[in-house]
């Protein structure tokens, strides 16, 4: 009997090799995860704080230190919402999330003191199709809500003219509809969260 025909070489060797390779890969992956965990959490916190500042219409230096300084100096954290104290007065920011086409869309919506007029809007997370629905993160899309009051009506991209109209994203009708529904309910959410109504 040849050495390669033994039970060990035919059955046990491949099993031992697969188990040891799997354990090695798990250890390497776990090590990388644990060594980068603090940095990933810090980046996520900074990204969320930048979204809060954008929704509140605050100006900041777009560095981690700049975001942290402006956030610390200008934002008050309340139960379920944030208050931005800027040069244009007090603004209220609430987190809102709801369904999108492929997953949850999470946004920060800033309101003027009347809790009806949008001061700003920023995307926290989304899972929409890159190049189509993911365009909700583009500055032109989020900026079109500033100074407007819901409920909003969707119109073809580039044609909004009335105060309650917002441009839909061409080729992403469903995402645009989900997003419109999300921002339309945000004013009622703000009244409930901030004023308890």
LOMARLO-601168 format. One record per residue (C-alpha): x, y, z; chain. Coordinates in nm, 2 decimals. Layout:
N
+--------+--------+--------+---+
|      u |      v |      w | c |
+--------+--------+--------+---+
|      X |      Y |      Z | A |
...
+--------+--------+--------+---+
END
This chain:
197
+--------+--------+--------+---+
|      u |      v |      w | c |
+--------+--------+--------+---+
|   0.00 |   0.00 |   0.00 | A |
|   0.14 |   0.34 |  -0.10 | A |
|   0.17 |   0.62 |   0.16 | A |
|  -0.08 |   0.83 |  -0.03 | A |
|  -0.35 |   0.55 |  -0.02 | A |
|  -0.36 |   0.54 |   0.36 | A |
|  -0.67 |   0.64 |   0.56 | A |
|  -0.48 |   0.93 |   0.71 | A |
|  -0.39 |   1.08 |   0.37 | A |
|  -0.73 |   1.02 |   0.21 | A |
|  -0.96 |   1.12 |   0.49 | A |
|  -0.79 |   1.28 |   0.79 | A |
|  -0.53 |   1.50 |   0.62 | A |
|  -0.78 |   1.70 |   0.42 | A |
|  -1.00 |   1.74 |   0.73 | A |
|  -0.71 |   1.85 |   0.95 | A |
|  -0.59 |   2.09 |   0.68 | A |
|  -0.94 |   2.25 |   0.64 | A |
|  -0.99 |   2.29 |   1.02 | A |
|  -0.64 |   2.44 |   1.07 | A |
|  -0.69 |   2.68 |   0.77 | A |
|  -1.03 |   2.79 |   0.90 | A |
|  -0.90 |   2.85 |   1.25 | A |
|  -0.61 |   3.05 |   1.12 | A |
|  -0.84 |   3.27 |   0.90 | A |
|  -1.08 |   3.32 |   1.19 | A |
|  -0.80 |   3.43 |   1.42 | A |
|  -0.66 |   3.67 |   1.16 | A |
|  -1.00 |   3.82 |   1.09 | A |
|  -1.09 |   3.85 |   1.46 | A |
|  -0.75 |   4.01 |   1.53 | A |
|  -0.81 |   4.27 |   1.25 | A |
|  -1.16 |   4.34 |   1.37 | A |
|  -1.05 |   4.39 |   1.73 | A |
|  -0.75 |   4.61 |   1.64 | A |
|  -0.97 |   4.84 |   1.43 | A |
|  -1.29 |   4.84 |   1.64 | A |
|  -1.21 |   5.16 |   1.83 | A |
|  -1.12 |   5.35 |   1.51 | A |
|  -1.44 |   5.22 |   1.34 | A |
|  -1.66 |   5.33 |   1.64 | A |
|  -1.49 |   5.67 |   1.65 | A |
|  -1.55 |   5.72 |   1.27 | A |
|  -1.92 |   5.61 |   1.31 | A |
|  -1.96 |   5.86 |   1.60 | A |
|  -1.80 |   6.14 |   1.40 | A |
|  -2.02 |   6.06 |   1.09 | A |
|  -2.33 |   6.07 |   1.31 | A |
|  -2.22 |   6.40 |   1.47 | A |
|  -2.15 |   6.55 |   1.12 | A |
|  -2.51 |   6.45 |   1.01 | A |
|  -2.65 |   6.63 |   1.32 | A |
|  -2.45 |   6.94 |   1.24 | A |
|  -2.56 |   6.93 |   0.88 | A |
|  -2.93 |   6.89 |   0.98 | A |
|  -2.89 |   7.18 |   1.22 | A |
|  -2.74 |   7.40 |   0.94 | A |
|  -2.42 |   7.46 |   1.14 | A |
|  -2.09 |   7.55 |   0.97 | A |
|  -1.79 |   7.34 |   1.08 | A |
|  -1.44 |   7.25 |   0.97 | A |
|  -1.47 |   6.91 |   0.79 | A |
|  -1.21 |   6.73 |   1.00 | A |
|  -1.27 |   6.50 |   1.30 | A |
|  -1.14 |   6.78 |   1.53 | A |
|  -1.35 |   7.04 |   1.36 | A |
|  -1.67 |   6.83 |   1.38 | A |
|  -1.60 |   6.75 |   1.75 | A |
|  -1.54 |   7.11 |   1.84 | A |
|  -1.85 |   7.24 |   1.67 | A |
|  -2.06 |   6.96 |   1.81 | A |
|  -1.94 |   7.01 |   2.16 | A |
|  -1.98 |   7.39 |   2.14 | A |
|  -2.32 |   7.41 |   1.96 | A |
|  -2.52 |   7.09 |   2.03 | A |
|  -2.73 |   7.01 |   2.34 | A |
|  -2.84 |   6.65 |   2.37 | A |
|  -3.19 |   6.60 |   2.49 | A |
|  -3.40 |   6.28 |   2.53 | A |
|  -3.47 |   6.17 |   2.17 | A |
|  -3.35 |   6.49 |   2.00 | A |
|  -3.08 |   6.75 |   1.97 | A |
|  -3.08 |   7.13 |   2.00 | A |
|  -2.84 |   7.33 |   1.78 | A |
|  -2.75 |   7.67 |   1.90 | A |
|  -2.61 |   7.87 |   1.60 | A |
|  -2.59 |   8.22 |   1.47 | A |
|  -2.94 |   8.18 |   1.32 | A |
|  -3.10 |   8.08 |   1.65 | A |
|  -3.21 |   7.76 |   1.80 | A |
|  -3.29 |   7.46 |   1.58 | A |
|  -3.42 |   7.12 |   1.67 | A |
|  -3.28 |   6.80 |   1.52 | A |
|  -3.45 |   6.46 |   1.54 | A |
|  -3.34 |   6.12 |   1.42 | A |
|  -3.59 |   5.95 |   1.18 | A |
|  -3.57 |   5.61 |   1.02 | A |
|  -3.80 |   5.41 |   0.80 | A |
|  -3.80 |   5.16 |   0.51 | A |
|  -3.62 |   5.22 |   0.19 | A |
|  -3.63 |   4.99 |  -0.12 | A |
|  -3.34 |   4.76 |   0.00 | A |
|  -3.32 |   4.84 |   0.38 | A |
|  -3.36 |   5.10 |   0.64 | A |
|  -3.30 |   5.47 |   0.56 | A |
|  -3.18 |   5.67 |   0.87 | A |
|  -3.17 |   6.05 |   0.86 | A |
|  -3.13 |   6.35 |   1.08 | A |
|  -3.39 |   6.62 |   1.02 | A |
|  -3.34 |   6.97 |   1.15 | A |
|  -3.63 |   7.21 |   1.22 | A |
|  -3.66 |   7.57 |   1.28 | A |
|  -3.83 |   7.67 |   1.61 | A |
|  -4.18 |   7.63 |   1.46 | A |
|  -4.11 |   7.25 |   1.42 | A |
|  -4.25 |   7.26 |   1.07 | A |
|  -3.99 |   7.43 |   0.85 | A |
|  -3.69 |   7.22 |   0.76 | A |
|  -3.35 |   7.38 |   0.86 | A |
|  -3.15 |   7.09 |   0.71 | A |
|  -3.15 |   6.72 |   0.64 | A |
|  -2.86 |   6.47 |   0.64 | A |
|  -2.84 |   6.10 |   0.57 | A |
|  -2.70 |   5.88 |   0.84 | A |
|  -2.73 |   5.54 |   0.67 | A |
|  -2.90 |   5.39 |   0.37 | A |
|  -2.87 |   5.07 |   0.16 | A |
|  -3.01 |   5.19 |  -0.17 | A |
|  -2.88 |   5.10 |  -0.52 | A |
|  -2.55 |   5.28 |  -0.59 | A |
|  -2.59 |   5.53 |  -0.88 | A |
|  -2.97 |   5.53 |  -0.84 | A |
|  -3.14 |   5.53 |  -0.50 | A |
|  -2.81 |   5.60 |  -0.32 | A |
|  -2.82 |   5.94 |  -0.48 | A |
|  -3.03 |   6.05 |  -0.19 | A |
|  -2.70 |   6.13 |  -0.02 | A |
|  -2.60 |   6.38 |  -0.29 | A |
|  -2.60 |   6.74 |  -0.16 | A |
|  -2.85 |   6.87 |  -0.43 | A |
|  -3.11 |   6.62 |  -0.31 | A |
|  -3.08 |   6.69 |   0.06 | A |
|  -3.04 |   7.06 |   0.02 | A |
|  -3.38 |   7.10 |  -0.16 | A |
|  -3.57 |   7.04 |   0.16 | A |
|  -3.42 |   7.34 |   0.35 | A |
|  -3.67 |   7.61 |   0.42 | A |
|  -3.97 |   7.40 |   0.31 | A |
|  -4.25 |   7.24 |   0.51 | A |
|  -4.40 |   6.90 |   0.46 | A |
|  -4.61 |   6.74 |   0.32 | A |
|  -4.40 |   6.71 |   0.00 | A |
|  -4.50 |   6.62 |  -0.35 | A |
|  -4.26 |   6.44 |  -0.58 | A |
|  -4.20 |   6.59 |  -0.93 | A |
|  -3.97 |   6.49 |  -1.21 | A |
|  -3.60 |   6.56 |  -1.14 | A |
|  -3.51 |   6.92 |  -1.21 | A |
|  -3.87 |   7.05 |  -1.23 | A |
|  -3.97 |   7.15 |  -0.87 | A |
|  -4.11 |   7.50 |  -0.86 | A |
|  -4.36 |   7.51 |  -0.58 | A |
|  -4.29 |   7.53 |  -0.21 | A |
|  -4.41 |   7.18 |  -0.14 | A |
|  -4.25 |   7.01 |  -0.44 | A |
|  -3.92 |   6.82 |  -0.43 | A |
|  -3.73 |   6.66 |  -0.72 | A |
|  -3.75 |   6.28 |  -0.73 | A |
|  -3.44 |   6.09 |  -0.85 | A |
|  -3.46 |   5.98 |  -1.20 | A |
|  -3.46 |   5.59 |  -1.22 | A |
|  -3.52 |   5.56 |  -0.84 | A |
|  -3.89 |   5.62 |  -0.81 | A |
|  -3.95 |   5.37 |  -0.53 | A |
|  -3.66 |   5.51 |  -0.32 | A |
|  -3.78 |   5.87 |  -0.38 | A |
|  -4.13 |   5.76 |  -0.26 | A |
|  -4.00 |   5.60 |   0.05 | A |
|  -3.79 |   5.90 |   0.12 | A |
|  -4.08 |   6.14 |   0.07 | A |
|  -4.29 |   5.93 |   0.31 | A |
|  -4.01 |   5.94 |   0.57 | A |
|  -3.97 |   6.32 |   0.56 | A |
|  -4.34 |   6.38 |   0.54 | A |
|  -4.39 |   6.21 |   0.87 | A |
|  -4.09 |   6.38 |   1.04 | A |
|  -4.28 |   6.70 |   1.13 | A |
|  -4.54 |   6.50 |   1.32 | A |
|  -4.25 |   6.30 |   1.48 | A |
|  -4.08 |   6.63 |   1.59 | A |
|  -4.41 |   6.75 |   1.75 | A |
|  -4.44 |   6.42 |   1.94 | A |
|  -4.07 |   6.39 |   2.05 | A |
|  -4.00 |   6.75 |   2.14 | A |
|  -4.34 |   6.89 |   2.25 | A |
|  -4.50 |   6.56 |   2.36 | A |
|  -4.80 |   6.62 |   2.13 | A |
+--------+--------+--------+---+
END
